[in-house]
Amino acid sequence: MKSKKSLKLSDLGQDLPTTHGDVIALRNSRRDRNIDLRTYLEFLKRFPVASIHSLRDKKGPIGNKAFEL
């Protein structure tokens, strides 16, 4: 899917209306992202460990071409 027209920053006020509260919430969420390594590892511990079998059974990309950047 491709957009027919490109988005300009000047269009955001019209196309993506935000309130003052939205701006404050976005700024606060940006500040909360900076966590130390210990806190991040504690966060990751909350997730269940994936089994080797489930990782092996997971399908990869379709096709025979090697991935290139």
N, C-alpha and C positions, 0 to 999 in steps of 0.2 A: 504494500500500500504506500502510495506517495502522495504527499500534499501538493496541491496545484499551486498554491502561493506560499511564499516563505513568510515566517513570522518575524515581524520587526518589534524591537523593544517598545517602540511608541504605541504599538497595538495592544499591549498587555492591559492597559487600563480599561479598554473597551472589551476585549475578548476574554479577559480573565479578571473580573472585578473582585477586589479584595477590600476588606475592612481594616481599620487600624488594629483591631484585635488579631486579625490574621497575620499582619506584619509582625506584631509582637510575639505571637506564637511561633512563627518561623524563626525569628531571631533567637528565642529561648531554646528551641530544639537544636539549633546549630551549636549553641554553647554546651548543651548536654552531651554532645558527641565525644568530647574530649575526655576519655577515661584512661586510667592507668592500666598497665598490663595485668596486674593482679585482679582488678575488677572485671576486665574483659574475660580472663580465664574462668573466673567464678561464674560469669554469665554463660559461657560455653558449657560448663559442667551441667547446667540445667537441662540440656538436650540429651535425648537417648543416644547411645552409641549405635552406629549402624553396623550390622553384622557383615562379615566378609562375603557371605553368600548373597546378600541383597546388593552389595556393591558390584559383585561379579555379574549378577543377572541384569544389571542396569544396562539398557541399550545405549550405544554411543551414537555418534553422528552417522547419517546415511551417506552412502557412497564410498568409493574406493580411493578418492583423491586424498592426498596428505594435506593437513591443515597448513595454510600459508598466511602470513601476515602481509 
